[in-house]
Amino acid sequence: MSEKVEIPKDIQKLSFESALAELENIVRDLEDGSGELEGAIKAFERGTLLKRHCAVKLAEAEARIEKILPGADGEPALEPAEFD
């Protein structure tokens, strides 16, 4: 059973690149292992949310590309993708 977790507004505002950079920093810090346990748990939780945000951004980009590719006459067609 998976719960739907709301991504915090501060993360939602991040671009894919910014979220990925922050996630990479968190991973680096966790791999270093020099912090306290509570801090590591909070960093892991934030990293999980950043990973979800990045996955959503990638899915949106993929959907936009898929909207561009299929043209009626074989030529690329430009239609705006709609996201919920």
C-alpha positions as CSV (number, residue, x, y, z in Angstrom):
1,M,0.0,0.0,0.0
2,S,1.5,3.3,-1.0
3,E,0.5,6.6,0.4
4,K,0.3,9.7,-1.8
5,V,2.7,12.2,-0.3
6,E,2.3,15.9,-1.0
7,I,5.4,17.5,-2.4
8,P,6.1,20.7,-0.4
9,K,5.7,24.0,-2.1
10,D,9.4,24.9,-1.8
11,I,10.3,21.8,-3.7
12,Q,7.5,22.3,-6.3
13,K,9.0,25.7,-7.1
14,L,12.4,24.2,-8.0
15,S,13.4,23.6,-11.6
16,F,14.5,20.0,-12.5
17,E,18.1,21.1,-12.5
18,S,18.0,22.8,-9.1
19,A,16.2,19.8,-7.5
20,L,18.6,17.4,-9.1
21,A,21.6,19.4,-7.8
22,E,20.2,19.5,-4.3
23,L,19.5,15.8,-4.4
24,E,23.1,15.1,-5.5
25,N,24.3,17.2,-2.6
26,I,22.1,15.2,-0.2
27,V,23.4,11.9,-1.6
28,R,27.0,13.1,-1.3
29,D,26.4,14.1,2.3
30,L,24.7,10.9,3.3
31,E,27.4,8.8,1.7
32,D,30.0,10.8,3.7
33,G,28.2,9.6,6.8
34,S,29.7,12.3,9.1
35,G,26.4,13.8,10.2
36,E,24.0,12.9,13.0
37,L,21.3,10.3,12.6
38,E,18.4,12.7,12.9
39,G,19.9,15.0,10.3
40,A,20.5,12.1,8.0
41,I,16.9,10.9,8.3
42,K,15.6,14.4,7.5
43,A,18.0,14.7,4.6
44,F,16.8,11.3,3.3
45,E,13.2,12.3,3.6
46,R,13.9,15.5,1.6
47,G,15.9,13.5,-0.9
48,T,12.9,11.2,-1.5
49,L,10.7,14.2,-2.1
50,L,13.2,15.8,-4.5
51,K,13.5,12.5,-6.4
52,R,9.7,12.4,-6.8
53,H,9.7,16.0,-8.0
54,C,12.4,15.2,-10.5
55,A,10.4,12.2,-11.7
56,V,7.3,14.3,-12.2
57,K,9.3,16.9,-14.1
58,L,10.8,14.2,-16.4
59,A,7.3,12.7,-17.0
60,E,6.0,16.2,-17.9
61,A,8.9,16.7,-20.4
62,E,8.3,13.3,-21.9
63,A,4.6,14.0,-22.3
64,R,5.4,17.3,-24.1
65,I,7.8,15.6,-26.4
66,E,5.2,12.9,-27.2
67,K,2.7,15.6,-28.0
68,I,5.2,17.1,-30.5
69,L,6.2,13.9,-32.3
70,P,3.0,12.4,-33.8
71,G,1.9,14.5,-36.8
72,A,-1.0,13.6,-39.0
73,D,1.1,13.7,-42.1
74,G,4.3,12.4,-40.6
75,E,5.6,15.9,-39.9
76,P,6.0,17.1,-36.3
77,A,2.9,18.7,-34.9
78,L,3.0,21.2,-32.1
79,E,0.2,20.8,-29.6
80,P,0.5,22.0,-26.1
81,A,0.4,19.2,-23.5
82,E,-1.9,19.5,-20.6
83,F,-0.9,18.4,-17.1
84,D,-3.1,17.9,-14.1
